Amino acid sequence: FRDSDEMEAALSYLIPSWTYSRIHNPSIGYLEDTLALLDGYGFDGETTCCVTASGMAAIASATQPFLVKLTKNASEAINFVSTCQVYGGTFQQYGIRRMEEQGIECRWVADSNNLDEWASKIDKNTRFLFGEMPSNPGLAFFDMKRVIDLAHEHGIPFIVDTTVATPALLRPIVHGADIVVQSVTKTMTSSGFGIAGAVIARKDIVTTIKNDEMKSDFATYIKLLPNRDMGPCLSPFQAILSLNDIRTLRSKIDLLSQSSMKVARYLEKHPKISRVNYLGLESHPLYEVASKYLWLVDAEHDEHYGKPVNRYGHLLSFEFENGIVAARTMMDRLKRIWRATDLGRIKSVATIPSISTHQQMGEECRTMACIPGDLVRLCVGAEHPDDIIADLDQALRGVK
């Protein structure tokens, strides 16, 4: 520092500085600016970003500031509303850490396309609405704009996790969402080299919380204050690794989406498969609503397309005619596709969510979230789709 006056000004946030790496540094700043631009692309306002050490840290960072009392009444109730079709870690954070340990009620929505169900869960103590779309692993999807409008009618924000879609296909802030959460660990850092999360918010979010600083620039607020104190901060080196992978995000999503469609069509016709969850299949009940929102960014400016093009991402799941034993038999026979719990990799990965990513939810909650024991989640990678299909085919031949 030039002198003590400059030191005091920097630590008081009165002048820009790279004073304390846990709060801010050049590598983190570059990643945050990039993600704010990506999720804000097409939005006529301003967006900012706060990156975190993981996707789960991003979920906590995006929601915790709203879960505060509005009055001095010690018995004041606090609740929030969320779709039950969410990542297993999100379900545990809401169901165990918030509800059981802190007494903050999470009100689950079973049918996210039923606006009346959303509305029935909201009262004067509701702090926000939360969704995940497309959901992991069941590919749930809903008409986001209607839910955003409902949230804003009640003066509360809509927060959405779009990790599976990425801003290459879906940018909720353009549709009016207040806050977007990304697990940068997944598709954005498709190499698998690290863990990261991000909270991207538009300026002037809708909220009942009386905190002007938080309302005017939510992402910067959590970066400089709550996350400074709680410490869910990202390593600068990880920021560099994620930035390197993000450079090719659009082209990867385009390729993986096309391959996923081919794999989904193969599975849809297979006699041993009872159901395929892929939003790009015309037979899927949510195909029309998904087609309203999932568009490959800038396809109309691409010489290969020259017009808007729907793409539906790299994640799909499927169930078996003969149930759990068939699912596990198929999984155990895979050769090229990895048996692992991750998703968004450049390598194809398959898992059975009921015994892995969503195991801790318990059977009752998995039933509510439509995650049966024979559901296999497949994240399609960049291998040739014919090679992926060949591996599935040989694995399915061993299923009785």
N, C-alpha and C positions, 0 to 999 in steps of 0.2 A: 504494500500500500504506500501511496505517496506520503501519507501522514495519518494521524489518529482520526482526523475528521473524515477522511475518505473511508477508513475502516468502519467507523460508526455508520456512515451513510450506506455502505454496501450491506452491512449486516442488518440494517433497518429497511432494506429493500427500497431505498430512496434513489439509488443509481443502479444501472445494470452491472453485473459482475459475475465472474466465475469463482465466487468466494469460497464455496463449500461444496465439494463434489457430490455429497449425499443429496444436496438440494438441486444443484444444477452444474452442468459442465458442457463443454462444446459438443462432445459426441452425443450425449443425451439430448441436447438442444436440437441437433440436426435430425435425430430420429423423431422427436416430438413434432417438429415443424413439418416433416415429411408426412407423418400420419395425419396431422391436422389437415393438410392439403388434400390428401387422398380421400378421407371420409367427408371432407367438405366440398369436394369437387361437384360443381353444379349448383351449389347453395349460394344464394345471393347475399348472405351475411358472413360473419367471421367465426372461425372455429379455432380452438386451442386444444392442446393435448398434454396429458401427464402420463409418462410411461412408468411402469411398475415392474417388480421383480418376477411376476408371473401373472397368468390370466386370473387366478383366484384372488391375487392381491388387487387386481384391477376391479373385480366384482366388489370386494370389500371397500375399496377406495371410492367407487362410484355411488355406493348406497349408504355407507355409514354416516356421512354428514347430514342425511335427512332423518336419521333415526334418533332425534333429540326431542326433548319435551318443548312444547310451545308455551306452557304455563309453568308456574311454580308449584303446581299441584303434584305432590309426590306419587299419587296413584293414577296420574294421567296415562291413558292407554295409548299405545302406538302400534300401528299395523302397516303392512304394505301388501300389495297384490301381485302375484306372479303366476305365470303358466307353470304347470307341474312338469311339462315336458322340457326339462333342462338337463344340462350336464350333471353327472352324479355329484361332483364336488360342489356345484352351486346348490344342489338340493340339500346337501349336508350343511353347508354354511347357513342356509336359511332355516332349515328344519331343526338343526341341533344347536349351532352356535347362537343364532338369533332367538329362536323360540324357546328351546329348553333351557339354555344357559342365561339368556338376558331377558326373557319374558316379553320379547317383541313378537307380535303375531304375524306370521306369514299366511295369507289367505290364498290357497291354491285354486287356480282355474283349470278345470279338467278339459273343457272344450274351448280352446282359444278363439275359435271362430264364432262363438256364441256371445255377442256383445251384451246381451242381457245378463249373462253369468258374470262377466267383468263388472258390469254396473252394480249388480247385487252385492258385490264384495266391498264396495267403496263406502266409506262414511267420513265423518269430520276428522277422524284420527288417522286416515290413510295418508301416507307420506309420498308414495310413488307407485306406478305400475311398471312391471318388469316382464320382458319377454325374451325368448331366444329363438332366432329364426335364420335359416332352418335349424330345427332342434337336433341335438345329438342324443340318441342315435335314431330316433323314429322319424325324422324329417317332418315334424309338425311345422305348420306355416299358417299365418292368419293375415287378414286384411289390416295391415298395420295402421294405415291412415285413420281408420274408424276408431281404433283403440287410442291413438294419439289424441284425436279430437275429444274423446271421452275423458281422458286424463286432464286435458286442458280446461274442459268444462268445469272440472272440480278444482282447478287451480294447482294441480300437481304435475310433476314431470313424468315423461315416459322414457324409460331406460331400456336399452335393447343390446343383447349380445349377438353380434353377427360374425362370430369367428369363422363359421363354416363358409359363409358367402364371401367374406372379405369385401372391401370397397371396389374390387374389380367387378362385382355383380350387384351389390346392394349398398346404398348410402342413405341410411334412414334419416339423417339430418335434413336431407333434401325434402323429405316428406313431412317434416315438422317435428321429428324426435328431438329430445333435449340432449340426451347423452348416449353415446355408443361405447360399448366395451368390446375389446378385442383380446383374445389370447394370442399374442404375437408368437408364442411358442409354436403354434400349429402351422397353418398354411403359409403365413407370411414368412416364417423362418423354416422353409420347407426342407432345408438341409438337415434339420434336427440338431444343429449346433447351438443349443442353448435354450433358455427359458426367459420369457418376457411377457408383459401385458401392457395394455394401454387403455386410457380413458380419454375419449374425444368428446368435447361438448361445444355446443354453439354458445355464443354470447347471449346473455339475458334469458336464462332458462326460466321456466314456469315453476314456481314453488310457493308453498305456504310458510316456509322457514323465513323468519325475519333476520336475514343476513344479506345485506346489500352487496358486500364483496363477493360472497359465494354466488349470488344470483347473477351478477354482472359478468363474471368470468370464472365459471366453476372449475375448469381444469387447472387454471393458474392458481386459484385459491387452494385446492387440495395439495398442489405441488409445494407451495410456499408455506403452508401452515399445517394441516393435519398430517400429511405424509412426511413432512420434515420431522414431526414429533413422533410418529409411529414407525417410520423407517422402512416401508415396503419399496425401497428404491432400487433402481436397475443399475447394474454394473456398466461403466462406460464401454468396456470391451464387448459386452453383449450387444450394446447398441450398434456397434460397428458390424458385428456378425449379422444382425437382423437387417440392417440397412443393405448389406450386400445381397441378401436373398430377395428383398423387396423390389430390387431393380427389375426383376423379370416376372413380377406377380401377374400382370395381365396375360402375358403369353402363356404362362403355366396354367392359369385357371382356364383359359380357352382350350388348351390341349387336354387337360385332365377332365374337363366337362364333356368334351366330345368322346373321350374314351369311356367315361362313366356311362354315357347314354348307350353305347354299344354293349357294354357289360350288362346293364340293366335290361336291355331288350333280350339278351340271351337268357338271363335268369327268369324273366317273365314267361318265357315259353317252356321252361324246363319242367317236366312232369313231377319232379320231386320237391319243387318249390311251391309253396302255397300262397305266398304274398311277397311282393317286392315294393319297398318304399324308395321311390326315386321321383322327385318332383317333375322331372322332364318327361315321364311317361304319360301319354294322353289318357291312360286308364286310371291314373292316380286321382283320387277325389279332390285333391288340392292343386291340381295342375293349372286350373284357370287363375286362381288367386296368386299362385307362385309366378305365373307368366306375366302377371301385372307388374311385378316388382323386380324380377331377376333378369337383368340385361347386361350383356357384356359391354363394359364401358367403351365408348367411342367407336363402336363397330361401324357406325354410319360414316366415320371418317377413315376407315380401314379399306385399302384397295381390294382386299380379299372379300369384303362383304358389301360395303357401300350402302348399307341400310342397318337399322336396329336389329339386333340378333339376341334372342333369348339363350342364356346358358344357365345350367342348373347345378353346377358345382361338382365336387369330386366324391361326395359322401352318399352312400346308399346302404340300405339294410334289407334283410330278407328272412323269411320264416319257412319252415319245412312241413311238408305233409305228414311226416312221421315224428314230429316233435323233437324233444331235447336230445335224445340219443342220436338222431340223424344229424343234428347241428354239430354235436361234438365229434361225431365220426368224420364229417366233412372237414372240420377244423383240423383234426389230427392228421389228415391226409394231405394237407396243403404242402407244396414244395417251394414254389417261387414266391408266393405271398407270405409275408411274415405274420406269425402269430404274436401280436403285441397290442398294447393298449393305446398307443399314440394315434394321431390322425394328422392329415395335412402334409405327410411326407412325400418326397419324390419317389419313394419306394412304396409299393402297395402293402397295406397293413389290414389285417382282419382281427376281430375280437368278438367274444360273446359278452355283451355288456352286463348281463345278469350275474356273471361270475367275475367281473373285472371292474370296469369303470362305474357301474351302478350297483355293485354288490351290496354296499353298506346301506342302501336305501331300504332294504327289506322287501319281502315279497308283496306286502300290501301296497306299499308306495309304488313299486314297479308296476303293479297292476293298474293303479290309478294313472300312471304315466305311459301306459301301453308299451311296456318292455317285457314281453314274455321270455321264458327261459330258452326258447329255441331261436331267438332273434340273433342273427349274425350281422355285425356292422362291418362293412367293407369300405375302406378309403382307397380309392383307385389312384395309383401312382402313374409315373411317366413311362413305364414299360409299354411295349406295343400292346394294344388291347387284345389282340389275338393270343398273345402269350398269357395274359391274365385269364382269359376265357379258357384256354387250354388247361391251365392249372385248376381252375374251378371244375372243369369237365372231368378231369381224371379223379379229382377228390370226390365229386358227386357219384361217380361210378361205384364207389365203395359203400354208398349209402343204401340201406335196404328199405 
